[in-house]
Amino acid sequence: MTTAEIDELWCSACSTYRPAQDFGTFPSGKARKLCGRHEKRPTQQEYDNWADFENELAQRSRLTQKAVINLRKVFDLDSLPANISARFTIGEDGYVDRSNFNAGIRDLAAMIWRDSGFRFFHKGTNWSALMFTYYCCQDDKHAPPSTAQKRGVTRMRRFDCRSLLTFSISARRKTLTVIFRHNYHEPYEDRRLSQEVLDFIQDRLAIRTSIEIFKEMQDLKPTGWESVTRQQVYYYYQQASSKLWRLDQNSFTGPSSTSS
């Protein structure tokens, strides 16, 4: 196999080999037949906005257990809240530095965890196609073997959530395509949640909405706030509020019992 076949792909429109990172990919991960110079680059108005994507994830992840999230978004690399270059950095010794890609995608995956409440783990990277593949940590088809028993904690529940999260970089078009698929289940529970965070939420149940509690937590920063997601606050809020409502119902006598 030649070097061209390893590092480059054949573009049928150019009738020559082009760098593999210049080719987009299909959702399956297979490289397209045309390099980026022959693909239509979206206008600025056609790009998705990352903040809107985060809000959509947060809203849709609060739905019932019948909710299925299936999103495909295309972002301009320059507009992302993480630093991701469209090219590899090659040193004088020929070493290919991929740390920029790894760190940037890792940051975006952490943001998705924070906003959706579902944590995804990195399964692998197809460097020829510049596609990073992630799966939900609670997906019973993909999650790695649990080490909970060895660590003396309860194992996180697994679900048939049919998860998939991919980040595909097009160097030629300077875009990032994100595919997010997930069936709803109980949100990922970080076992390291501090008692200060739980007390913070509990103290505000009667006077704040879950969104207000989350925003206030970002400002006041109780111990352990960094690992808390919006979905965790919402889920705990719903569970605790439900318990309070049932207690009130049990102790409620009603107007008829006090009227003459």
VMD Tcl script that draws the C-alpha trace (Angstrom):
set ca {
  {0.00 0.00 0.00}
  {1.42 3.41 -0.98}
  {1.75 6.46 1.23}
  {-0.87 8.20 -0.92}
  {-3.35 5.44 -0.21}
  {-2.79 5.81 3.53}
  {-2.65 9.60 3.93}
  {-4.64 10.66 0.88}
  {-7.87 9.75 -0.87}
  {-8.77 9.81 -4.55}
  {-11.02 12.69 -5.61}
  {-12.99 11.69 -8.70}
  {-13.56 15.34 -9.67}
  {-9.89 16.35 -9.35}
  {-8.72 13.04 -10.83}
  {-5.91 13.00 -8.31}
  {-5.16 12.20 -4.67}
  {-5.98 14.81 -2.04}
  {-5.23 14.88 1.73}
  {-7.70 12.62 3.55}
  {-8.64 15.43 5.92}
  {-10.00 17.42 2.93}
  {-12.84 14.92 2.52}
  {-16.13 15.03 4.37}
  {-17.73 11.90 5.79}
  {-21.13 10.27 5.71}
  {-22.89 9.53 9.05}
  {-21.56 5.96 8.72}
  {-18.01 7.30 8.82}
  {-17.26 6.48 5.18}
  {-15.37 9.21 3.34}
  {-17.08 11.08 0.52}
  {-15.85 10.69 -3.06}
  {-15.29 14.42 -3.62}
  {-12.87 16.59 -1.69}
  {-14.04 19.75 0.02}
  {-13.27 22.06 -2.92}
  {-16.08 20.39 -4.88}
  {-18.62 20.41 -2.07}
  {-20.92 23.34 -1.53}
  {-19.85 25.30 1.53}
  {-22.88 26.60 3.46}
  {-23.40 30.33 3.68}
  {-22.98 31.95 7.07}
  {-26.76 31.93 7.48}
  {-26.89 28.16 7.00}
  {-24.59 27.33 9.91}
  {-26.05 26.19 13.20}
  {-25.39 28.15 16.38}
  {-23.72 26.28 19.25}
  {-25.60 28.17 21.97}
  {-28.91 27.29 20.29}
  {-27.77 23.66 20.10}
  {-27.00 23.64 23.84}
  {-30.41 25.12 24.67}
  {-32.16 22.61 22.43}
  {-30.35 19.73 24.13}
  {-31.29 21.06 27.57}
  {-34.94 21.50 26.61}
  {-35.41 18.19 24.80}
  {-33.57 16.23 27.48}
  {-36.24 17.25 29.99}
  {-38.97 15.41 28.11}
  {-40.58 12.13 29.12}
  {-39.04 8.69 28.76}
  {-40.66 8.38 25.31}
  {-38.49 11.22 24.01}
  {-36.02 10.38 21.24}
  {-33.39 12.96 20.35}
  {-32.00 12.78 16.82}
  {-30.06 15.88 15.78}
  {-27.61 16.77 13.04}
  {-25.90 20.16 13.24}
  {-23.22 21.84 11.13}
  {-21.04 24.51 12.76}
  {-18.42 26.92 11.49}
  {-15.14 25.92 13.19}
  {-14.32 29.57 13.89}
  {-17.57 30.12 15.81}
  {-17.25 27.20 18.24}
  {-16.65 27.74 21.99}
  {-13.65 25.40 21.74}
  {-10.41 25.90 19.83}
  {-10.34 23.37 16.98}
  {-7.99 23.88 14.06}
  {-8.79 22.64 10.58}
  {-5.27 21.30 10.13}
  {-2.75 19.10 11.89}
  {0.33 20.72 13.40}
  {3.46 19.01 12.08}
  {6.75 19.61 13.88}
  {10.20 19.85 12.34}
  {10.84 16.22 13.29}
  {7.73 15.16 11.36}
  {5.66 14.49 14.49}
  {1.94 15.06 13.89}
  {0.44 16.90 16.86}
  {-3.22 15.95 17.32}
  {-3.63 17.48 20.77}
  {-5.58 20.45 19.39}
  {-8.23 18.17 17.95}
  {-8.42 15.95 21.03}
  {-8.68 18.80 23.52}
  {-11.25 20.75 21.50}
  {-13.56 17.79 20.91}
  {-13.19 16.75 24.55}
  {-14.35 20.22 25.62}
  {-17.40 20.05 23.36}
  {-18.33 16.58 24.65}
  {-18.15 17.94 28.21}
  {-20.50 20.79 27.25}
  {-22.97 18.29 25.80}
  {-22.85 16.31 29.05}
  {-23.49 19.49 31.03}
  {-26.46 20.52 28.88}
  {-28.12 17.17 28.16}
  {-27.39 15.40 31.45}
  {-26.08 12.36 29.58}
  {-22.40 11.58 29.71}
  {-20.68 10.19 26.61}
  {-17.36 8.37 26.45}
  {-14.87 8.45 23.58}
  {-14.95 5.17 21.69}
  {-12.44 5.97 18.98}
  {-11.23 8.32 16.26}
  {-11.04 7.74 12.52}
  {-8.11 10.03 11.74}
  {-8.40 9.56 7.99}
  {-11.95 10.90 8.09}
  {-11.36 13.17 11.12}
  {-14.38 11.70 12.89}
  {-14.60 11.24 16.66}
  {-17.15 8.68 17.91}
  {-18.75 8.70 21.35}
  {-21.41 6.59 23.08}
  {-23.50 7.12 26.20}
  {-21.83 5.83 29.37}
  {-25.10 4.07 30.25}
  {-25.72 2.46 26.85}
  {-25.89 -1.28 27.54}
  {-24.76 -2.02 23.98}
  {-21.61 0.08 24.09}
  {-20.66 1.04 27.67}
  {-17.35 -0.45 28.85}
  {-17.34 -2.98 31.72}
  {-18.15 -1.34 35.03}
  {-15.50 -1.02 37.75}
  {-18.08 0.09 40.34}
  {-17.86 -3.10 42.39}
  {-14.08 -2.80 42.65}
  {-14.46 0.79 43.82}
  {-17.14 -0.15 46.36}
  {-19.97 1.87 44.81}
  {-23.28 0.98 43.18}
  {-23.05 0.40 39.44}
  {-24.69 2.99 37.23}
  {-27.88 1.69 35.59}
  {-27.65 0.71 31.92}
  {-30.30 1.37 29.26}
  {-31.06 0.49 25.66}
  {-30.70 4.15 24.72}
  {-29.30 3.56 21.20}
  {-26.82 6.37 21.64}
  {-24.44 7.90 19.14}
  {-22.45 11.11 19.23}
  {-20.04 11.93 16.41}
  {-17.91 14.96 15.65}
  {-16.77 15.15 12.01}
  {-14.31 17.84 10.94}
  {-14.12 19.02 7.34}
  {-10.76 20.75 6.92}
  {-11.61 22.06 3.48}
  {-14.99 23.51 4.42}
  {-13.80 24.45 7.94}
  {-16.90 22.97 9.51}
  {-17.78 20.59 12.32}
  {-20.75 18.26 11.85}
  {-22.27 16.90 15.07}
  {-24.67 13.96 15.12}
  {-26.46 13.37 18.41}
  {-28.82 10.41 18.86}
  {-30.19 9.32 22.19}
  {-33.30 7.78 23.77}
  {-34.26 9.32 27.09}
  {-33.44 7.64 30.42}
  {-32.57 8.75 33.92}
  {-29.70 11.24 33.61}
  {-26.14 10.32 34.43}
  {-25.51 10.66 38.14}
  {-22.04 11.83 39.04}
  {-21.12 9.83 42.14}
  {-18.87 12.67 43.26}
  {-21.70 15.19 43.81}
  {-20.92 17.01 47.01}
  {-23.24 17.37 49.96}
  {-22.89 21.14 49.56}
  {-24.44 20.92 46.08}
  {-27.32 18.76 47.29}
  {-27.97 21.16 50.19}
  {-27.80 24.10 47.80}
  {-30.55 22.62 45.62}
  {-32.64 21.47 48.59}
  {-32.60 24.92 50.21}
  {-34.05 26.52 47.07}
  {-36.73 24.03 46.07}
  {-39.61 26.14 47.36}
  {-38.42 29.50 46.02}
  {-36.62 28.83 42.72}
  {-37.18 26.97 39.46}
  {-34.59 24.37 38.45}
  {-33.14 26.74 35.82}
  {-32.82 29.53 38.39}
  {-31.10 27.16 40.82}
  {-28.62 26.05 38.18}
  {-27.79 29.63 37.16}
  {-27.41 30.70 40.78}
  {-25.11 27.75 41.39}
  {-22.82 28.96 38.60}
  {-22.59 32.35 40.33}
  {-22.20 31.24 43.97}
  {-20.10 28.14 43.23}
  {-20.75 25.81 46.18}
  {-18.16 23.07 46.63}
  {-18.46 20.57 43.76}
  {-20.48 22.83 41.46}
  {-18.17 22.19 38.48}
  {-19.48 18.65 37.90}
  {-23.18 19.54 38.08}
  {-25.28 19.52 34.90}
  {-28.52 21.35 34.19}
  {-30.27 18.02 33.73}
  {-29.08 16.76 37.12}
  {-30.49 19.84 38.82}
  {-33.78 19.43 36.95}
  {-34.02 15.72 37.76}
  {-33.23 16.20 41.46}
  {-35.63 19.17 41.55}
  {-38.45 17.08 40.08}
  {-37.82 14.16 42.42}
  {-37.56 16.29 45.55}
  {-40.55 18.45 44.59}
  {-42.62 15.32 44.02}
  {-41.77 14.05 47.50}
  {-42.71 17.41 49.03}
  {-46.01 17.41 47.12}
  {-46.88 13.92 48.39}
  {-46.10 14.98 51.96}
  {-48.34 18.03 51.57}
  {-51.13 15.88 50.14}
  {-50.93 13.47 53.09}
  {-51.13 16.30 55.61}
  {-53.74 18.37 53.72}
  {-57.14 18.34 55.41}
  {-59.00 20.55 52.94}
  {-61.51 23.35 53.48}
  {-64.42 20.99 54.16}
  {-62.77 19.60 57.29}
  {-62.47 23.04 58.90}
  {-65.75 24.57 57.76}
  {-68.90 24.34 59.84}
}
mol new
graphics top color blue
foreach p $ca { graphics top sphere $p radius 0.5 }
foreach p [lrange $ca 0 end-1] q [lrange $ca 1 end] { graphics top cylinder $p $q radius 0.2 }
display resetview
